[in-house]
Amino acid sequence: MFFPILITSLGAFLGFANPIFHLPVLVLLFPGGAAWIGTHAPSAKKAFYFGWLAGTLGYAASLYWVALPVHNYGFLPWVLALPCPMLLGAYIGLYPALFALGLYFCRKLHWSLIGLGAGCLWGSLEALRGMLFTGFPWLVLPSAFSTRPFAIQGASLIGACGLAGVLAAIAVWLGMDKKMSRQRICAMGLVALLAGYGLIRVSEPVPETGKINVSLIQGNIDQSLKWDPAYQEETVRRYVDLSGQEAESNAPDLIVWPETALPFYFQDVGPLGSQVLALAKERGVYILAGSPAYSRDMPTGKYYLHNRAYLIGPKGIVDYYDKEHLVPFGEYIPFGEYLPFLSKLVQGVGDFMPGVKAGPIMAGRLAPGVLICYETIYPELAQARVENGANVLVNISNDAWFGRSSAPRQHLHLSVLRAVEQGRYLIRATNTGISAVIDPRGGILATTELFKTQTLHVKKVGLVQEKTLYHRNRKLVLSALFVGAGIFLFLGFFRRTKK
């Protein structure tokens, strides 16, 4: 099983964004290889084990960058930081292990059922991975193809998990131990359908109800200095000066700053915050900027911290959004009351509390649905923003933690999927890159470079009200995946038991 395990894990590493060589189509070797392992394993135990080993190696290699923030900002020595990607990979590897195990029990079914069932099983496992233990839907199968917009248009119909199922079915049918036959014809037929629909959709005009001009400010603030009180004045001056230049030369309707671009409590009246308010008033623009915030429970007097995005207009603060899906061990400690010895991997004081308002933030015709940091990897959060009336999505993030690794690009690829699923322009402002503006077809209109102080101006970013088929039927799509996977496994067990 050495060769199949190697091919499966290499498919994951080379198929997703990586620092060596990225060829998206190779990602099909990941589900295809896991299926081959399951159907050729001598026992259920070995199908699970070999599938887990292949998944662990593939995910751990793709998530190598996890060791960087753990070492650089969590201050763990390399001997403790380097195993972290492997530990995370070992957990996520359980999902392809379950996939291989399912294929083992269902390997005697008709080839058509194997392909369809495997697609439902892979898609439902990716959906499940986004739900269990706060969820971690990173490296979902379609994100490998985010650089090819025509290949991911199916996400507007069936979402990223549904599209992952289709891609898995294609991989399984192509990998069956038979010569060119009906299963390969079916696989190529699905490829033709995805490509044909994608080519048609990317050429269709976006149904816009209005347009705005947007400027993104990438401050490139050194993460080691960001929370230094002595550096706060320089940070604010950089953002204000860059924004002032943008306002004068390009007259944007909206200026977007990254997550926690303001490293102080903006809600408190002070000289630093006054500079931002004065900029919005003098230039007559709206500014969306991240800042830490706090609230107080009056009966107990206890304070709670929030990761907040403010929308600031010419007349002051218009509205705000508090991040609702926090990063475990970054913004809060899971089971912290039972594990007091654990410390966070970020600089700051105290645990953050999630927000309860899904938005969007309203400012006249502009209704941005805000996603802070890795909230953009969760389909249900973007879904909630659009359901509540967002006509554009805005992701503010700080990917400085990950250095010059593959993480910022992998993060960007997941943001592309959210834009296609919801049929919205997505504006992405980050501290050190990659900042970008993505259209509803997944096309990246403009990007910045990593670790470069830079501004990005994009004209005529559309405001959209129309909802995609996936948005209207998301629950139905997920239900179909889980029901299909359940029927597939039931038939496999029934046949095995009967035999």
C-alpha positions in Angstrom: 0.0 0.0 0.0 3.0 2.3 0.1 2.6 3.6 -3.5 -1.2 4.3 -3.2 -0.6 6.1 0.1 2.1 8.2 -1.5 0.1 9.1 -4.6 -3.0 10.0 -2.5 -1.0 12.3 -0.1 0.9 13.9 -3.0 -2.4 14.6 -4.8 -3.5 16.6 -1.8 -0.2 18.5 -1.4 0.3 19.3 -5.1 -3.4 19.9 -5.8 -3.9 22.5 -3.1 -1.8 25.7 -3.1 1.7 24.9 -2.0 5.2 26.5 -2.3 6.5 24.1 -4.9 4.2 23.3 -7.7 0.4 23.8 -7.8 -1.6 21.8 -10.4 -5.3 21.8 -9.4 -6.3 18.6 -11.3 -3.9 16.5 -9.2 -6.2 17.0 -6.2 -8.4 14.3 -7.8 -5.8 11.8 -6.8 -6.8 12.5 -3.2 -10.3 11.1 -3.1 -9.5 8.8 -6.0 -6.5 7.3 -4.1 -8.5 7.1 -0.8 -11.2 5.2 -2.7 -8.7 2.8 -4.3 -7.2 2.1 -0.8 -10.7 1.3 0.5 -11.7 -1.0 -2.3 -8.3 -2.9 -2.3 -7.6 -3.2 1.5 -7.6 -6.7 2.8 -9.7 -5.8 5.8 -11.9 -3.0 7.2 -9.2 -2.2 9.8 -6.5 -1.7 7.2 -8.8 0.3 4.9 -9.4 2.7 7.8 -5.7 2.8 8.8 -4.2 3.2 5.3 -6.9 5.8 4.5 -6.0 7.7 7.7 -2.3 7.5 7.0 -2.8 8.9 3.5 -5.1 11.7 4.7 -2.8 12.6 7.6 0.3 12.9 5.3 -1.6 14.9 2.7 -3.2 17.3 5.1 -0.2 17.7 7.3 2.0 18.5 4.3 -0.5 21.1 3.0 -0.8 22.6 6.5 2.9 22.8 7.2 2.5 26.5 7.9 0.7 25.8 11.2 4.1 25.5 12.8 5.0 29.1 12.0 2.6 31.0 14.3 3.0 28.3 17.0 6.8 28.9 17.0 7.0 32.6 16.1 4.1 33.9 18.2 3.2 31.0 20.5 6.9 31.0 21.5 7.2 27.2 21.4 10.5 25.7 20.4 10.7 24.1 17.0 10.8 20.6 18.6 7.3 21.2 19.8 6.0 23.4 17.0 6.9 21.1 14.1 4.6 18.3 15.2 1.6 20.6 15.2 0.8 20.3 11.5 1.0 16.5 11.9 -1.3 16.5 14.9 -3.9 18.7 13.0 -3.4 16.5 9.9 -4.0 13.4 12.0 -7.3 14.7 13.1 -8.5 15.9 9.7 -7.1 12.6 8.2 -9.9 10.8 10.0 -12.3 12.0 7.4 -10.6 10.4 4.4 -10.1 7.3 6.6 -13.9 7.1 7.1 -14.3 7.6 3.3 -11.9 4.7 2.6 -13.7 2.5 5.2 -17.0 3.3 3.6 -15.7 2.3 0.2 -14.4 -1.0 1.7 -17.9 -2.0 2.8 -19.5 -0.8 -0.5 -16.9 -2.1 -3.0 -19.2 -4.9 -4.2 -22.0 -2.6 -5.3 -22.6 -1.7 -8.9 -20.1 0.7 -10.3 -22.7 3.4 -10.7 -23.7 3.2 -7.1 -20.1 3.3 -6.0 -19.4 6.5 -7.9 -22.6 8.3 -6.8 -22.4 7.0 -3.2 -18.7 7.9 -2.9 -19.5 11.4 -4.1 -22.3 11.8 -1.5 -20.0 10.3 1.2 -17.1 12.6 0.4 -19.3 15.7 0.2 -21.1 14.9 3.5 -17.8 14.3 5.3 -16.5 17.7 4.1 -19.7 19.3 5.4 -19.3 17.4 8.7 -15.7 18.6 9.0 -17.0 22.1 8.9 -19.4 21.4 11.8 -17.7 19.2 14.4 -15.5 20.6 17.2 -16.1 24.3 16.0 -15.3 23.1 12.5 -12.3 23.4 10.3 -13.4 23.3 6.6 -9.9 24.3 5.3 -8.6 22.6 2.1 -12.1 21.6 0.8 -11.7 19.9 -2.6 -13.1 22.6 -4.9 -10.8 25.2 -3.4 -7.9 23.6 -5.4 -9.7 24.9 -8.5 -10.2 28.4 -7.4 -7.6 29.6 -9.8 -9.9 28.3 -12.6 -13.2 30.1 -12.2 -15.0 28.1 -14.9 -14.3 24.9 -12.9 -16.0 26.0 -9.7 -19.2 27.5 -11.1 -21.1 24.4 -9.9 -20.7 25.9 -6.4 -23.4 28.4 -7.3 -25.8 25.4 -7.8 -24.8 22.9 -5.1 -22.2 24.7 -3.0 -18.6 23.8 -2.2 -19.6 20.5 -0.5 -21.8 19.4 -3.3 -19.2 20.3 -5.8 -16.6 18.3 -3.8 -19.0 15.3 -4.1 -19.1 15.6 -7.8 -15.3 15.9 -8.0 -14.9 12.8 -5.8 -17.4 10.9 -8.0 -15.3 11.8 -11.1 -12.1 10.7 -9.3 -13.6 7.4 -8.2 -15.0 6.5 -11.6 -11.7 7.4 -13.3 -9.7 5.2 -10.9 -11.7 2.0 -11.2 -9.7 -1.1 -12.3 -11.2 -1.4 -15.7 -10.4 -0.3 -19.2 -12.3 2.5 -20.9 -15.9 1.7 -20.1 -19.2 3.2 -19.0 -17.8 4.5 -15.6 -15.2 6.5 -17.4 -17.7 7.8 -19.9 -19.8 9.0 -16.9 -16.8 10.6 -15.4 -16.0 12.5 -18.5 -19.6 13.4 -18.9 -19.6 15.1 -15.5 -16.4 16.9 -16.4 -18.0 18.2 -19.6 -21.1 19.3 -17.7 -19.1 21.2 -15.1 -16.8 22.8 -17.7 -19.7 23.6 -20.0 -21.8 25.2 -17.3 -18.8 27.0 -16.0 -17.8 28.5 -19.3 -21.4 29.7 -19.9 -21.8 31.2 -16.4 -18.5 33.1 -16.4 -19.5 34.8 -19.6 -22.9 35.9 -18.3 -23.3 39.4 -16.9 -23.7 39.8 -13.1 -27.2 41.2 -12.2 -26.0 44.3 -10.4 -28.3 46.9 -8.7 -25.6 49.5 -8.3 -21.8 50.0 -8.3 -19.3 51.4 -5.8 -15.6 52.3 -6.0 -13.5 50.6 -3.4 -10.0 51.1 -2.0 -8.2 48.5 0.1 -5.4 49.6 2.5 -2.7 47.0 3.2 -0.7 48.5 6.0 1.9 45.7 6.3 2.3 46.3 10.1 4.9 44.1 11.7 3.0 41.6 13.8 5.6 41.8 16.6 5.0 45.5 16.9 1.3 45.7 16.2 0.2 45.6 19.8 3.1 47.7 21.1 1.6 50.9 22.6 4.6 52.9 21.4 3.8 51.9 17.8 0.1 52.7 17.8 0.6 56.3 16.6 2.7 55.1 13.7 0.1 52.5 12.8 -2.8 55.0 12.7 -0.7 57.5 10.8 0.1 55.0 8.1 -3.5 54.0 7.5 -4.8 57.6 7.7 -2.1 58.8 5.3 -2.6 56.0 2.8 -6.4 56.4 2.9 -6.1 60.2 2.5 -4.1 59.7 -0.6 -6.6 57.2 -2.0 -9.5 59.5 -1.2 -7.8 62.4 -3.0 -6.8 60.6 -6.1 -9.5 58.0 -6.6 -12.6 59.2 -4.6 -13.7 55.8 -3.3 -17.1 55.2 -1.9 -15.7 52.7 0.6 -12.2 52.3 2.1 -11.5 49.0 3.8 -8.8 48.4 6.4 -7.8 45.0 7.7 -8.7 43.1 10.9 -7.6 44.9 14.0 -6.0 47.6 11.9 -6.7 49.9 14.9 -4.7 48.2 17.7 -6.6 50.0 20.5 -10.2 50.4 21.7 -11.6 52.7 19.0 -14.9 52.9 21.0 -13.2 55.1 23.6 -12.8 58.7 22.8 -9.2 59.5 22.2 -6.7 61.3 19.9 -6.0 58.1 17.8 -9.6 57.4 17.1 -10.3 61.1 16.4 -7.9 61.0 13.5 -9.9 58.2 11.8 -13.2 60.0 12.4 -11.7 63.3 11.1 -10.5 61.4 7.9 -14.0 60.1 7.2 -15.6 63.5 7.8 -13.2 65.6 5.8 -13.0 63.2 2.8 -16.7 62.3 2.9 -16.0 58.5 2.7 -17.0 55.4 4.5 -14.3 53.4 6.2 -14.6 49.8 7.4 -11.9 49.0 9.9 -11.1 46.3 12.4 -10.5 47.0 16.1 -10.7 45.2 19.4 -13.7 46.2 21.5 -15.3 45.5 24.8 -18.7 45.3 26.4 -19.8 45.2 30.0 -22.4 43.1 31.7 -24.0 45.6 33.9 -25.4 43.3 36.6 -22.0 41.6 37.2 -19.7 44.4 36.1 -17.7 41.9 34.0 -16.1 43.0 30.8 -16.0 41.0 27.6 -13.7 41.4 24.6 -14.8 41.4 21.0 -13.0 41.3 17.6 -15.0 44.1 15.9 -15.4 45.7 12.5 -16.6 49.3 12.5 -18.2 51.1 9.7 -17.3 54.8 10.0 -19.0 57.5 8.0 -18.8 61.2 7.6 -21.1 61.6 10.6 -19.2 59.1 12.8 -19.7 55.4 13.6 -22.5 54.0 11.5 -22.6 50.4 12.8 -20.4 47.6 13.8 -20.1 43.8 13.6 -18.5 41.5 16.2 -16.9 38.3 15.0 -19.1 35.4 15.8 -16.9 32.4 14.9 -13.8 32.7 17.0 -10.5 30.9 16.5 -9.9 28.2 19.1 -6.6 28.7 21.1 -6.3 32.0 19.3 -9.2 34.1 20.5 -10.5 31.8 23.2 -9.5 28.6 25.0 -11.9 25.7 24.5 -12.8 24.3 27.9 -10.7 27.0 29.4 -12.3 26.7 32.7 -11.2 23.1 32.9 -7.7 23.6 31.3 -6.4 26.8 32.9 -2.8 25.9 32.1 -3.4 26.5 28.3 -2.3 29.8 26.9 -3.4 31.6 23.8 -1.3 31.9 20.7 -2.0 35.6 20.2 -0.9 38.7 22.0 -3.8 40.3 23.9 -5.5 40.2 27.2 -8.4 37.9 28.1 -10.6 35.7 26.0 -12.8 37.1 23.2 -16.6 36.6 23.2 -18.5 35.9 20.0 -20.9 38.4 18.5 -24.6 37.6 18.1 -25.5 39.9 15.1 -25.1 38.5 11.6 -25.4 41.8 10.0 -25.2 43.2 7.4 -23.9 46.7 8.3 -26.2 49.2 6.7 -25.2 52.5 5.1 -27.7 53.7 2.6 -27.6 51.5 -0.5 -24.4 49.8 0.8 -25.0 46.7 2.9 -21.7 44.9 3.4 -21.8 41.4 5.1 -18.7 41.2 7.1 -16.6 38.1 7.6 -13.6 38.5 10.0 -10.5 36.5 9.4 -11.2 32.8 8.9 -15.0 33.3 9.0 -14.7 33.3 5.2 -14.1 29.6 5.2 -17.5 28.8 6.6 -20.3 28.6 4.0 -23.1 29.1 6.6 -21.7 32.5 7.7 -21.6 33.9 4.2 -25.1 32.4 3.7 -26.4 34.2 6.8 -25.0 37.6 5.7 -26.7 37.3 2.3 -29.9 36.0 3.8 -30.1 39.1 6.0 -29.7 41.4 3.0 -25.9 41.8 2.3 -25.4 43.0 -1.3 -21.6 42.7 -1.0 -19.3 40.5 1.2 -16.3 42.0 3.0 -13.6 39.8 4.5 -11.0 41.6 6.7 -8.2 39.5 8.0 -4.6 39.4 9.3 -2.6 36.6 7.8 0.7 38.0 9.0 0.8 35.1 11.4 1.7 32.7 8.6 4.6 34.4 7.0 5.5 33.8 3.4 3.8 30.4 3.3 0.9 28.9 1.4 -1.7 29.8 4.0 -2.6 33.3 2.7 -3.2 31.8 -0.8 -5.2 28.9 0.6 -7.3 31.4 2.5 -7.8 33.5 -0.6 -9.0 30.4 -2.5 -11.6 29.6 0.1 -12.8 33.2 -0.2 -13.3 32.7 -3.9 -15.7 29.8 -3.2 -17.8 32.1 -0.9 -18.2 34.6 -3.7 -19.3 32.0 -6.2 -21.7 30.3 -3.8 -23.5 33.5 -2.8 -23.2 35.3 -6.1 -21.6 38.4 -4.4 -18.5 40.5 -5.0 -16.1 39.8 -2.1 -13.8 42.5 -0.9 -10.8 41.2 1.0 -8.5 43.5 3.0 -5.6 42.0 4.9 -2.7 43.4 6.9 0.2 41.8 4.9 -1.6 40.2 2.0 -3.2 38.8 0.0 -5.8 41.6 -0.3 -8.1 41.2 -3.3 -11.5 42.0 -4.9 -13.3 38.9 -6.2 -16.3 39.0 -8.6 -19.4 36.7 -8.2 -18.0 34.3 -10.8 -14.8 33.8 -8.8 -12.6 36.0 -11.0 -10.0 37.9 -9.0 -10.2 41.4 -10.3 -7.1 42.7 -8.5 -4.7 41.5 -5.8 -1.8 42.8 -3.7 1.6 41.3 -3.0 2.6 39.6 0.3 4.3 41.8 2.9 4.2 45.0 1.0 2.6 48.3 2.1 0.1 48.8 -0.7 -3.2 50.3 -1.7 -5.6 48.7 -4.1 -8.4 50.6 -5.9 -11.1 48.9 -7.9 -13.8 50.8 -9.7 -17.4 49.7 -10.3 -17.6 46.9 -7.7 -21.2 45.7 -8.1 -23.9 45.5 -5.5 -26.1 42.4 -6.0 -29.4 41.4 -4.6 -30.2 38.3 -6.6 -29.6 35.0 -4.7 -28.0 31.9 -6.2 -29.7 28.5 -6.6 -27.4 27.2 -3.9 -28.4 30.0 -1.5 -32.1 29.2 -1.9 -31.6 25.4 -1.5 -28.6 25.0 0.8 -30.4 22.8 3.3 -31.8 20.6 0.6 -28.3 20.1 -0.9 -26.8 19.2 2.5 -29.7 16.9 3.2 -29.3 15.2 -0.2 -25.6 14.6 0.5 -26.2 13.0 3.9 -29.2 10.9 2.8 -27.2 9.7 -0.3 -24.3 8.8 1.9 -26.6 7.0 4.3 -28.3 5.0 1.6 -24.9 4.1 0.1 -23.5 2.8 3.4 -26.8 1.0 4.1 -26.7 -0.9 0.8 -23.1 -1.8 1.3 -23.7 -3.2 4.8 -26.9 -4.9 3.7 -25.1 -6.7 0.8 -22.3 -7.7 3.1 -24.6 -9.0 5.8 -26.8 -10.8 3.3 -23.8 -12.5 1.7 
